[in-house]
Amino acid sequence: MKASQRLLVKKSVNPANFNKGGLEKTLSAFSLTMMGVGAIVGSGIFITPGIIAAKYAGPAAMLSFVIAAVVCSLAALCYAEFSSTIPLAGSAYTYVYTVFGEFLAWILGWSLISEYLFAVSSVAVSWSSYFQNLMSGFGLKLPTFLTAAAGTAGVSGAGFNLIAFVVVLAVSLLLVGGLQESTRVNSIMVIVKILVIVLFIVVAIFFVKPANYHPFMPHGVSGLVKGASLAFYAYIGFDAVSTASEEVKNPKRNMPIGIVGSLVVASILYVAMAAVLVGVVHYSKLNVGDPVAYALAVIHQNWAAGIVSLGAVVGMTTVLIVMLYGGTRLLFAISRDGLLPKVFRTVSPHTKVPVKSTWIFGIIASVFAAVIPLDKIAELVNIGTLFAFAMVSIGVVFLRRHETLQQINSSFKVPFYPVLPVVSFLACVYLMLNLQAFTWHMFGIWLVIGIVIYFAYSYRHSRIRAGLRAKESKS
C-alpha cells in the first residue's frame, strides 16, 4: 500500500460493536437536550443580544439570531444523521475517520481538541469575573494577582486566576464521579438558567416601548447579516452533544432529538431575550458589558439584577460541564484508535468514565484559564468548530455512498439531500474565510503542532494501520 493510501485509510464500522465501547449507556433524549442547551446557552445570552443590537442590527437583532439558527441548523441536521448512523464517541472526528480517512480525521480531531480546550478555559475566565462580581456584592474581594492572568489589562507581572483554575478542577471532579450524576446536576442547572431568562422576559416585557423598535434595521441588510455572523457563534455548543453517542440509550432515536431539540430551545430563548431587550432600551444604548443588568436598572428593577448575575454563573457552569465532557470523550475516541496514548482511553470499572483522561484534560484547561488572558485563548474556538461543521456537512454526501453504512438503518436522514449538506458546507467555509488573520495564524500553528504529533506518534501507533501491517506480513 502506498504511503498516500496509508494516510487515508478509513475506519471500518461494524454495527455489532456499537454497544461494546466500555462506556455506560445512561443518557435519554431529555438528558441530551439539556446537555445541548447547557452548552449553547451560557453567559452569552446576557451579553450578545445587546452587542449585536448596538453595533450591527439594531432592533432586528432578533432576526440575526433567527438567521444564525437557520444556518447552524443545517450543520445540526448533518450531525443528526451521522450520530444516528454511527453512535460512537468522538463526534465529527469519528465521522470523518469513517468517510475520509485517518489523516483528515486526525487534523479534525486535533482542531476539535482546541475547540473544547480553549472553550473550557475561556468560559472559566468569564465565570471567574462574574463570580467576583457576586462576591463584591458581599464585600469580599481577592487580590488582583489571584484573579487575573498575566498580560490582562491592569495586571503587571505574574498573575494567576485562582478562581478560574479551581472551577475547572471542580467540574472535573464532578465528571469523574459518573455521567449520570453529572447530567443530573447539569439538567438542574439548565432548568435554573432557563427560569432566570424567563424571569427577565416576564419582568421586562411590561416595560417594552414600541418606539424603541424604530428604525427596525438602522444599518440595513448588511448590518443584519453581520449581526447573524456574530450570533452564529452563540449556537456552536451543540456539537458537544454528538460526542455522547456511545453513552445514549437508543441513539438512533435520541441523538437527533437531542441535537435538533437543544438548538430549537436555545433559539427560542435567544430570540425572545433579544426581542424584549431592544424593546425595553433603545438599541444605541446597549453597547455595554452587561446589557441585561443595564436594562433592569433602566426600568428600576434592580432586585432582579442579582438574580440575572446568578443565572449567568449557573449558565457558564453548564457550559463548562458539557464542553469538558465533550473534550474528554473526544480524547477517549482518538486514543481508542491508537492515535493518542492509551492513558486517555482507560475507563474506570466503577463509574464507566475515562477518569485519567478527564483529569488530564481538566488540569491542562485549568492552567490555561489561570495564566493566559481571555482574548488570547478564545481565538481558536470558532475556527475549530467551523472546520468541524464544514467537514461533517460535506461528509454526509460520502456517508450516503459508503457501502457498509448504506446497510445501516439510520433513523434520521438530512432532508433535501444533497443540496442541504452542500449549502451547509459552503456557508461554514464562507464564515471561516471571514475570520480575522490572527485567528488563522493561531490555527496554522496549532495544526503544525498536531501534524508533528501525528507523524511522531500517531502514525506508528494507529490500530487500523497495525492491522494492515499484520495482514501484509501474512500475505
Residue, then its C-alpha position, 0 to 999 in steps of 0.5 A: m500500500k502506498a504511503s498516500q493510501r496509508l494516510l487515508v485509510k478509513k475506519s471500518v464500522n461494524p454495527a455489532n460493536f456499537n454497544k461494546g465501547g466500555l462506556e455506560k449507556t445512561l443518557s435519554a433524549f431529555s438528558l441530551t437536550m439539556m446537555g445541548v442547551g447547557a452548552i449553547v446557552g451560557s453567559g452569552i445570552f446576557i451579553t450578545p443580544g445587546i452587542i449585536a443590537a448596538k453595533y450591527a442590527g439594531p432592533a432586528a437583532m432578533l432576526s440575526f439570531v433567527i438567521a444564525a439558527v437557520v444556518c447552524s441548523l443545517a450543520a445540526l441536521c448533518y450531525a443528526e444523521f451521522s450520530s444516528t448512523i454511527p453512535l460512537a464517541g468522538s463526534a465529527y472526528t469519528y465521522v470523518y475517520t469513517v468517510f475520509g480517512e485517518f489523516l483528515a480525521w486526525i487534523l479534525g480531531w486535533s482542531l476539535i481538541s482546541e475547540y473544547l480546550f480553549a472553550v473550557s478555559s475561556v468560559a472559566v475566565s468569564w465565570s471567574s469575573y462574574f463570580q467576583n462580581l457576586m462576591s463584591g456584592f458581599g464585600l469580599k474581594l481577592p487580590t488582583f494577582l489571584t484573579a487575573a492572568a498575566g498580560t490582562a489589562g491592569v495586571s503587571g507581572a505574574g498573575f494567576n486566576l485562582i478562581a478560574f483554575v479551581v472551577v475547572l478542577a471542580v467540574s472535573l471532579l464532578l465528571v469523574g464521579g459518573l455521567q449520570e450524576s453529572t447530567r443530573v446536576n447539569s439538567i438542574m442547572v439548565i432548568v435554573k438558567i432557563l427560569v432566570i431568562v424567563l424571569f427577565i422576559v416576564v419582568a421586562i416585557f411590561f416595560v417594552k416601548p414600541a418606539n424603541y423598535h424604530p428604525f427596525m434595521p438602522h444599518g440595513v441588510s448588511g448590518l443584519v447579516k453581520g449581526a447573524s455572523l456574530a450570533f452564529y457563534a452563540y449556537i456552536g455548543f451543540d456539537a458537544v452533544s454528538t460526542a455522547s453517542e456511545e453513552v445514549k440509550n437508543p441513539k438512533r432515536n435520541m441523538p437527533i432529538g437531542i441535537v435538533g431539540s437543544l438548538v430549537v430551545a436555545s433559539i427560542l430563548y435567544v430570540a425572545m431575550a433579544a426581542v424584549l431587550v431592544g424593546v425595553v432600551h433603545y438599541s444605541k444604548l446597549n453597547v455595554g458589558d452587561p446589557v441585561a443588568y443595564a436594562l433592569a436598572v433602566i426600568h428600576q428593577n434592580w432586585a432582579a439584577g442579582i438574580v440575572s448575575l446568578g443565572a449567568v454563573v449557573g449558565m457558564t457552569t453548564v457550559l463548562i460541564v458539557m464542553l469538558y465532557g465533550g473534550t474528554r470523550l473526544l480524547f477517549a475516541i482518538s486514543r481508542d484508535g491508537l492515535l493518542p496514548k492509551v492513558f486517555r482511553t482507560v475507563s474506570p470499572h466503577t463509574k464507566v468514565p475515562v477518569k485519567s483522561t478527564w483529569i488530564f484534560g481538566i488540569i491542562a484547561s485549568v492552567f490555561a484559564a489561570v495564566i493566559p488572558l481571555d482574548k488570547i485563548a478564545e481565538l481558536v474556538n470558532i475556527g475549530t468548530l467551523f472546520a468541524f461543521a464544514m467537514v461533517s456537512i460535506g461528509v454526509v454526501f460520502l456517508r450516503r455512498h459508503e457501502t457498509l453504512q448504506q446497510i445501516n438503518s439510520s433513523f434520521k436522514v438530512p432532508f433535501y439531500p444533497v443540496l442541504p449538506v452542500v449549502s451547509f458546507l459552503a456557508c461554514v467555509y464562507l464564515m471561516l474565510n471571514l475570520q480575522a488573520f490572527t485567528w488563522h495564524m493561531f490555527g496554522i500553528w496549532l495544526v503544525i503542532g498536531i501534524v508533528i504529533y501525528f507523524a511522531y506518534s500517531y502514525r506508528h501507533s494507529r490500530i487500523r494501520a497495525g492491522l494492515r501491517a499484520k495482514e501484509s506480513k501474512s500475505 
